[in-house]
Amino acid sequence: MKHSSSCENMIKYQLVARGITDNNVLEAFRKIPRHKFVPKEIEHLAYNDSPLSIGDGQTISQPYIVALMMQILELKKDDKVLEIGTGSGYQTALLAEIAEEVFTVERISSLIRNAETLLNKLDYKNIYYKFGDGTLGWQDGYPEQNEFDKIIIAAAAPDIPKSLTGQLAMNGKLIIPTGNRNFQQLVVITKTGDGYIHTNEGGCMFVPLIGDEGWQE
């Protein structure tokens, strides 16, 4: 009951109060037990309005920024979604509640192993996992998938990786934090018949996206 109450307060005061109106997103947040995705010793902080450390220099993002990114993407039930940065698996679960299939990439082996174990326990059948360089997307991933309706990047890049825009389907949307290591802008790219449309959704702070087309170690 305690966690259920904390979750409802998170939705009411952190999401709805800040303009999250997408019912699919709100219902996904209602269904996913965020406290299961953080280390046991900070479980009591799971529904706080802040990012939390999950080890290996990584974080589980602030609930609002996850909800905002998902709302901006306008997720649909038949979407194939590419997620860069599995992390704890929390955002992965949220995406899997809405989209048809989620393809998630993580470069830290312990994180993707733990996330897959937990998500399997929670009985998700529509998630595929890849251990590797997220800046290259689903390259050489299984099952084979070359294009995605939506791409969400949960780490900050100095520039937008060309490998990721190259995997965006026509009329698809990609959302990524870009900037320096200390502060970024949330950029949305929409692929159209006339090229790519870029929009800026404001400032944010994420851990760095490490890889061939991101930051170096």
Phi and psi in degrees as a GROMACS rama.xvg file:
@    title "Ramachandran Plot"
@    xaxis  label "Phi"
@    yaxis  label "Psi"
@TYPE xy
-60.7514  -47.8793  LYS-2
-66.3347  -37.52  HIS-3
-61.8065  -43.3255  SER-4
-65.1822  -41.5044  SER-5
-63.7789  -39.0372  SER-6
-64.4763  -44.1238  CYS-7
-63.8374  -39.8638  GLU-8
-64.6953  -39.3605  ASN-9
-58.7878  -47.0355  MET-10
-63.3168  -44.7071  ILE-11
-69.2493  -48.7012  LYS-12
-94.7  -27.4216  TYR-13
-96.9577  -30.4185  GLN-14
-104.535  -64.9951  LEU-15
-60.1853  -42.216  VAL-16
-63.743  -20.6609  ALA-17
-104.635  11.0115  ARG-18
100.748  11.9351  GLY-19
-81.0132  113.341  ILE-20
-119.608  -9.27119  THR-21
-68.4375  112.463  ASP-22
-62.7983  -34.0331  ASN-23
-62.5605  -41.4881  ASN-24
-66.4013  -46.799  VAL-25
-62.6356  -39.8472  LEU-26
-67.8336  -37.1694  GLU-27
-61.7734  -44.8652  ALA-28
-61.9658  -34.3664  PHE-29
-68.1614  -33.2055  ARG-30
-82.6557  -29.1174  LYS-31
-91.6732  122.602  ILE-32
-77.791  93.575  PRO-33
-58.2935  -29.6154  ARG-34
-66.0251  -19.7481  HIS-35
-77.215  -11.314  LYS-36
-104.831  8.27542  PHE-37
-120.481  158.425  VAL-38
-56.9171  144.961  PRO-39
-53.287  -38.6506  LYS-40
-69.2823  -15.8668  GLU-41
-119.393  20.4972  ILE-42
-56.3091  -33.4072  GLU-43
-67.1289  -14.338  HIS-44
-99.7931  2.05708  LEU-45
-55.7823  -34.5572  ALA-46
-101.738  14.6074  TYR-47
-70.1746  159.636  ASN-48
-85.7319  62.114  ASP-49
-166.058  158.487  SER-50
-71.6026  158.07  PRO-51
-134.584  146.243  LEU-52
-71.9494  137.3  SER-53
-119.871  12.797  ILE-54
92.7817  168.479  GLY-55
56.2463  27.9895  ASP-56
72.7377  14.5943  GLY-57
-112.329  163.902  GLN-58
-133.138  157.871  THR-59
-93.136  124.764  ILE-60
-67.1704  157.639  SER-61
-53.5777  133.357  GLN-62
-51.5181  -42.4968  PRO-63
-61.1738  -43.7326  TYR-64
-67.7601  -33.8298  ILE-65
-64.54  -47.2043  VAL-66
-63.2768  -40.6285  ALA-67
-61.9642  -46.9261  LEU-68
-62.4382  -40.7263  MET-69
-67.0718  -39.8864  MET-70
-65.6483  -41.5864  GLN-71
-61.4891  -36.2896  ILE-72
-69.5902  -18.7482  LEU-73
54.1942  57.6507  GLU-74
-62.1022  141.078  LEU-75
-124.48  161.196  LYS-76
-64.4561  -25.666  LYS-77
-100.129  12.0498  ASP-78
-73.255  143.338  ASP-79
-103.057  119.686  LYS-80
-114.148  133  VAL-81
-102.608  123.885  LEU-82
-111.572  126.596  GLU-83
-105.756  113.582  ILE-84
102.651  76.8261  GLY-85
-62.2407  -42.8655  THR-86
57.6451  -127.389  GLY-87
-74.0267  -20.0549  SER-88
95.9621  -2.42791  GLY-89
-64.3323  -51.8641  TYR-90
-63.2038  -35.0566  GLN-91
-57.278  -45.7885  THR-92
-64.0715  -42.435  ALA-93
-59.77  -45.0928  LEU-94
-63.0501  -41.1585  LEU-95
-67.7595  -22.3596  ALA-96
-70.6409  -24.4114  GLU-97
-107.397  -48.9979  ILE-98
-81.4074  162.377  ALA-99
-68.7018  -46.1103  GLU-100
-144.057  144.863  GLU-101
-123.4  128.946  VAL-102
-113.415  114.87  PHE-103
-120.01  138.773  THR-104
-122.645  135.285  VAL-105
-141.979  136.772  GLU-106
-91.9071  -10.8849  ARG-107
-103.036  114.655  ILE-108
-61.2344  -40.1766  SER-109
-64.6267  -36.3534  SER-110
-67.9536  -47.2965  LEU-111
-69.81  -32.1199  ILE-112
-64.7533  -46.5197  ARG-113
-66.7465  -40.4001  ASN-114
-64.4194  -44.1765  ALA-115
-63.283  -40.9936  GLU-116
-60.0216  -47.116  THR-117
-66.741  -44.9632  LEU-118
-66.6182  -31.754  LEU-119
-67.767  -39.4806  ASN-120
-62.1338  -34.2076  LYS-121
-83.2426  3.24476  LEU-122
71.983  34.585  ASP-123
-82.4053  127.084  TYR-124
-109.835  -4.97565  LYS-125
-111.13  25.9914  ASN-126
-119.488  134.396  ILE-127
-119.868  143.282  TYR-128
-118.97  144.083  TYR-129
-140.023  128.213  LYS-130
-93.5748  121.063  PHE-131
162.947  -164.867  GLY-132
-76.805  110.9  ASP-133
-66.0084  -24.6884  GLY-134
-67.348  -16.4686  THR-135
-95.5006  -0.381269  LEU-136
67.8023  -139.833  GLY-137
-91.1295  17.7169  TRP-138
-53.0279  124.554  GLN-139
65.8274  15.4675  ASP-140
-80.3944  163.24  GLY-141
-128.468  133.887  TYR-142
-71.1222  160.607  PRO-143
-63.404  130.861  GLU-144
-153.193  120.171  GLN-145
-99.8026  -23.3618  ASN-146
-133.924  148.439  GLU-147
-131.86  142.083  PHE-148
-71.2676  -34.8354  ASP-149
-138.727  141.307  LYS-150
-130.279  127.571  ILE-151
-125.037  126.131  ILE-152
-113.202  119.232  ILE-153
-99.2155  32.3355  ALA-154
-153.727  158.551  ALA-155
-94.9733  132.859  ALA-156
-112.625  151.867  ALA-157
-68.4761  -32.2217  PRO-158
-142.368  171.343  ASP-159
-82.5799  117.945  ILE-160
-60.5857  127.157  PRO-161
-64.8842  -30.5197  LYS-162
-62.158  -32.4122  SER-163
-78.0991  -44.8905  LEU-164
-63.6324  -30.1116  THR-165
-69.4997  -16.3622  GLY-166
-101.214  8.63982  GLN-167
-87.1643  128.927  LEU-168
-72.8523  160.597  ALA-169
-57.9923  134.485  MET-170
68.477  10.3105  ASN-171
-80.4817  166.56  GLY-172
-127.013  140.596  LYS-173
-124.794  138.751  LEU-174
-128.293  131.698  ILE-175
-151.458  140.077  ILE-176
-81.6702  127.207  PRO-177
-129.644  147.852  THR-178
153.291  -147.523  GLY-179
-93.9446  -175.59  ASN-180
-71.8363  -15.8624  ARG-181
-102.768  -24.6544  ASN-182
-156.914  140.089  PHE-183
-136.057  169.768  GLN-184
-110.932  141.163  GLN-185
-85.1334  110.004  LEU-186
-107.646  136.567  VAL-187
-115.374  131.486  VAL-188
-118.509  127.257  ILE-189
-114.772  128.573  THR-190
-90.2222  122.466  LYS-191
-123.484  173.287  THR-192
-63.5376  -20.6326  GLY-193
-98.9266  5.37914  ASP-194
123.093  -156.985  GLY-195
-104.116  133.285  TYR-196
-102.866  127.658  ILE-197
-106.613  134.1  HIS-198
-132.046  154.047  THR-199
-112.656  126.972  ASN-200
-107.287  14.4689  GLU-201
107.039  175.677  GLY-202
-76.5604  154.521  GLY-203
-162.077  172.578  CYS-204
-138.454  121.707  MET-205
-131.562  162.131  PHE-206
-67.5148  155.835  VAL-207
-71.0208  144.563  PRO-208
-86.6178  110.375  LEU-209
-95.1377  133.796  ILE-210
159.954  -178.5  GLY-211
-55.5381  -37.2517  ASP-212
-112.607  23.1271  GLU-213
-130.552  -144.143  GLY-214
-78.4793  148.966  TRP-215
-84.5361  160.657  GLN-216
